[in-house]
């Protein structure tokens, strides 16, 4: 599993105060999942090169990504893998949580 390094997450528009949970902690939580074989931190803006090197059987993204916008999807499907879009859980996001903590009520 590929996880953006903190600097990469900030560059992608999350802002200077993000991510709230650092890269090591995010990687540790994901590595504890039974379905995850390996966690790799990456600093690029997209995981395309990592996907091409690792050749995963499954590429997972949140359902907020349109299928055509999922980086590496064509590659994964090209070697027989599958792309899975996971539904988001209503009202459960870091952005929403931070807004509530600041008194803004969230999304």
PLY file of the C-alpha trace (Angstrom):
ply
format ascii 1.0
element vertex 107
property float x
property float y
property float z
element edge 106
property int vertex1
property int vertex2
end_header
0.00 0.00 0.00
1.30 3.44 -0.90
0.97 6.30 1.56
1.80 9.92 0.79
4.63 11.32 2.87
3.68 14.38 4.90
5.39 16.80 2.48
3.53 15.27 -0.45
0.17 15.60 1.35
0.88 19.27 2.07
1.79 19.93 -1.57
-1.45 18.33 -2.71
-3.47 21.10 -1.11
-4.05 19.91 2.43
-2.22 22.95 3.79
0.66 23.56 6.19
-1.18 22.20 9.25
-1.92 18.88 7.56
-1.72 16.00 7.73
-2.93 15.81 11.31
-1.66 12.25 11.72
1.97 11.94 10.63
3.17 9.56 7.93
4.64 7.01 10.35
1.38 6.72 12.27
-0.71 6.49 9.09
1.59 3.76 7.79
1.45 1.87 11.10
-2.36 1.87 11.18
-2.60 0.66 7.59
0.09 -2.00 8.08
-2.03 -3.48 10.88
-4.85 -4.30 8.45
-4.98 -7.98 7.54
-5.53 -7.21 3.85
-2.36 -5.11 3.60
0.85 -6.90 2.66
3.20 -3.92 2.75
3.14 -0.14 3.27
5.43 2.12 1.26
5.75 5.85 1.84
6.13 7.94 -1.31
6.98 11.61 -1.81
5.81 12.12 -5.39
2.56 13.94 -6.14
1.05 10.74 -7.57
1.75 7.08 -6.86
2.08 6.16 -10.56
5.75 5.11 -10.47
5.19 3.16 -7.25
2.18 1.40 -8.77
4.21 0.47 -11.84
7.06 -0.88 -9.72
4.92 -2.84 -7.27
2.30 -4.04 -9.78
-0.47 -4.48 -7.18
-3.34 -6.89 -7.72
-5.77 -4.35 -6.28
-5.75 -0.54 -6.43
-8.07 1.07 -3.88
-9.26 4.69 -3.87
-12.11 6.53 -2.21
-15.37 6.69 -4.12
-14.96 10.47 -4.33
-12.50 9.79 -7.18
-14.06 9.33 -10.61
-12.82 6.10 -12.24
-11.07 8.08 -14.99
-9.23 10.17 -12.37
-7.64 7.24 -10.53
-3.92 7.37 -11.20
-2.58 3.98 -12.27
-5.99 2.40 -12.85
-5.32 1.61 -16.50
-1.96 0.09 -15.61
-3.41 -2.15 -12.89
-6.29 -3.29 -15.09
-3.82 -3.82 -17.93
-1.93 -6.51 -16.04
-5.14 -8.16 -14.82
-5.57 -6.39 -11.49
-8.70 -4.62 -10.35
-9.56 -1.11 -9.20
-11.87 -0.75 -6.21
-13.58 2.49 -5.20
-14.45 2.41 -1.51
-17.56 4.32 -0.39
-16.92 7.23 1.95
-18.48 7.18 5.40
-20.87 10.12 5.82
-19.57 12.81 8.18
-16.31 10.94 8.78
-13.36 12.91 7.44
-10.40 14.73 8.90
-11.61 17.96 7.26
-15.03 17.56 8.91
-13.51 16.71 12.28
-11.21 19.75 12.20
-14.12 22.02 11.28
-16.11 20.72 14.26
-13.15 21.23 16.58
-12.86 24.82 15.37
-16.55 25.38 16.01
-17.56 25.48 12.36
-19.91 22.52 12.49
-18.23 20.56 9.71
-19.46 19.57 6.28
0 1
1 2
2 3
3 4
4 5
5 6
6 7
7 8
8 9
9 10
10 11
11 12
12 13
13 14
14 15
15 16
16 17
17 18
18 19
19 20
20 21
21 22
22 23
23 24
24 25
25 26
26 27
27 28
28 29
29 30
30 31
31 32
32 33
33 34
34 35
35 36
36 37
37 38
38 39
39 40
40 41
41 42
42 43
43 44
44 45
45 46
46 47
47 48
48 49
49 50
50 51
51 52
52 53
53 54
54 55
55 56
56 57
57 58
58 59
59 60
60 61
61 62
62 63
63 64
64 65
65 66
66 67
67 68
68 69
69 70
70 71
71 72
72 73
73 74
74 75
75 76
76 77
77 78
78 79
79 80
80 81
81 82
82 83
83 84
84 85
85 86
86 87
87 88
88 89
89 90
90 91
91 92
92 93
93 94
94 95
95 96
96 97
97 98
98 99
99 100
100 101
101 102
102 103
103 104
104 105
105 106
